[in-house]
Amino acid sequence: LFQQSPLPGLQRWAPVLPPVAPHLSLGEGGTALIEGGRIGEWIGLDSPIWLKDESRNPTWSHKDRLNYCIVGAAVATGARGIAVASTGNHGASAAAYARRAGLRCVVISTPQAQPAFEHFQTRLGSDFITVPSEARWPALRRIIDETGFMPASNLTRFHTGNPFGPEGYKTIAYELFAQLNGNVPGTVVLPTGYGELLFGVTKGFRELLRLGVTDRVPRIFSAEPAVRAPLAHAMARNLAAAEVSGPASLAAGIACTVSSYRAAAALRASNGRALTFSESTLIEAASVLAHEGIWQEYSGAAGLAALREAKQRGETIEGPVVAVLTSSGLKDIPATPIVSSAKDRPSLDSVIASLKESLT
């Protein structure tokens, strides 16, 4: 299983995944591993750095791995639809896989979300509604309770997302093992919001170890905007999770105010570290990437910014290093939304009524 070529299509890892639906695949996974070249010099590394470019996925982000498994689980359990609270990549990916599965998809976002994502999701047929940020979870709970849809994101204050999702993320670990010719990196750094990617990749490497395929797990580093960084706060205080406040970040997709216990567990299991970065270093990291011909949204460049600041503080970083790049810079460009104004968007009540009618 772990000697095959890491090509697209997560169904190739089916023996170690939850029940999957091969017909739902959009060719997710099998993304490129790129030699970092001058980026390593900018960071200050003494060893090679490799870039895992997740923008090569079908909806241009790592979230396709997660949603392939979530929507597959929804199909397997007979769910009539899925619902997700998201301001970005997660909602776009969920809309794509739900549409392919023939399921209704409701995306609950906020008025501050990038217009590009509204355009993306509504074109894929999702029911897109906006509510104040603090109202997302009650709105999602209402939809789940009144329609029986499967939640594709958390329903709780501290993040406890759909359990099937990180199973898709662990395939990144399998691919890295294959792409590095049967070797495990010394360090893997991951942009971190709620920490599902962090948890899934760590789980993948731990499974390789438990199955006897490898003899160690790499150190896993998280990368959060310093303006908030709930996981770093939790780790510093030996907590399971933390809630923080702070200004917005250019890395909007990972600028969370709460963390998850799974993220903290992943760092502890890998002897990892919670890293942070400043906004100025993030801007520089995105520019350095662009000079190498790689355009990422700011969240995607987070790992590089965190590594540079860690090296400047004298942090020891074991090589070879892999930085996961999560999504295309196209996602940061405002687009003209299909729904022309907020007053034209459907209300929560009208969406729920429509869902109920379609289920009768």
BAFI-194288 format. One record per residue (C-alpha): x, y, z; residue in one letter. Coordinates in steps of 0.5 Angstrom, whole numbers, plus 500, padded with zeros to 3 digits. Layout:
N
XYZA/...
//
This chain:
360
500500500L/505505502F/510503496Q/505506491Q/506512487S/503518491P/498520485L/492524485P/485520488G/485519495L/481512494Q/488509493R/489509501W/482506502A/485501506P/487506512V/481511511L/474511513P/469508508P/470512501V/466513495A/471513489P/466516484H/466522488L/473523487S/475530483L/483528483G/484530490E/491529493G/498527489G/500534490T/507536488A/513537493L/517542490I/525543492E/525550496G/532553493G/533560495R/527560500I/531555505G/536561505E/531566506W/529562512I/536561515G/536553514L/542549514D/538543511S/534543505P/526545505I/521542501W/514545499L/508541499K/503545494D/496543496E/494549491S/494543486R/488540489N/481541485P/478547489T/485549490W/486548497S/488542502H/480542504K/479537498D/482532502R/478533508L/471534504N/472528500Y/472524507C/466528510I/462527504V/464520503G/461519510A/455523509A/453518503V/455512507A/450514512T/445516508G/445524510A/441528505R/446534505G/451537509I/452544512A/458548514V/460554517A/466557513S/469564511T/473561506G/476554503N/472549507H/466552504G/468552497A/471545497S/464542501A/460545496A/464542490A/464535493Y/457535496A/455537489R/458532486R/455527491A/448530489G/447533496L/445539498R/450544501C/449550506V/455554507V/454559513I/459565512S/460572515T/459579512P/467580512Q/468574508A/472575501Q/467576496P/471571491A/468565496F/461567495E/462567488H/465560488F/460557493Q/454559489T/456557482R/457550485L/450550488G/451551495S/446555499D/450561502F/448565507I/451570512T/450571519V/454575524P/460571526S/458570533E/451567530A/455562526R/454556531W/447557533P/445557526A/449551524L/446547530R/439550527R/440547520I/443540523I/437539528D/431541523E/434538517T/438532519G/444534515F/451532517M/455538520P/462538516A/465543521S/464544529N/458545533L/462547539T/465553542R/472550542F/473546535H/471539535T/470538527G/467532523N/471526525P/472524518F/475530516G/482529518P/483522516E/483525509G/489530511Y/493524514K/494522506T/499528506I/504524511A/503518506Y/505522500E/511525503L/514519505F/513516498A/516523495Q/522523500L/523516497N/521512503G/524517508N/521521514V/522529514P/525532520G/520537521T/514539518V/511546519V/503547517L/499553517P/494552523T/487555525G/483550528Y/488545527G/485539523E/490539518L/496539524L/492533527F/491529521G/498530518V/501528525T/496522525K/498520518G/506519521F/504516527R/500511523E/506509519L/510508525L/505504528R/504500522L/512499522G/513502515V/517508519T/521508525D/520515527R/515521527V/517528525P/517534529R/511537527I/510545528F/504549528S/504556525A/499561527E/498569526P/502572533A/496577533V/491571536R/495564536A/490560541P/494554540L/500557542A/497560548H/494553550A/501550549M/504555553A/499554559R/499547558N/492547557L/487543552A/485549548A/485556549A/480562547E/484569545V/482576542S/486580538G/486584531P/485581524A/491578520S/492578513L/492570514A/485570515A/483563514G/487561520I/486567524A/482564529C/480566536T/479559539V/484552538S/482545539S/484539544Y/486535538R/491540535A/495540542A/495533542A/498533536A/504537538L/505533544R/505527541A/510529536S/515533540N/512539536G/512546537R/507552537A/510557532L/507564531T/509570526F/508577525S/504580519E/511584516S/514577516T/508574513L/508579507I/515578506E/514570506A/509571501A/513575496S/519570497V/515565495L/512569489A/519570487H/520562486E/514562482G/509560487I/503564489W/499563495Q/494566499E/497569506Y/495563510S/499558505G/505562506A/504562514A/509556515G/515560512L/514566516A/514562522A/520558521L/524564519R/522568526E/523561529A/530561526K/532568528Q/530566535R/535561535G/530555534E/533548532T/530546526I/531538524E/532537517G/530536512P/524540513V/517540509V/513546509A/505545507V/503551502L/495550503T/492555498S/492559491S/493566492G/487567487L/483566493K/485573496D/483577490I/476580491P/471577486A/464580484T/459576488P/453573484I/449575490V/449583488S/448585495S/446583502A/439584502K/438579496D/442573500R/437568503P/435568510S/436562515L/429561515D/428561508S/434556507V/431552512I/424552509A/427550502S/431544505L/425541509K/421542503E/426538498S/426533503L/419531503T/
//
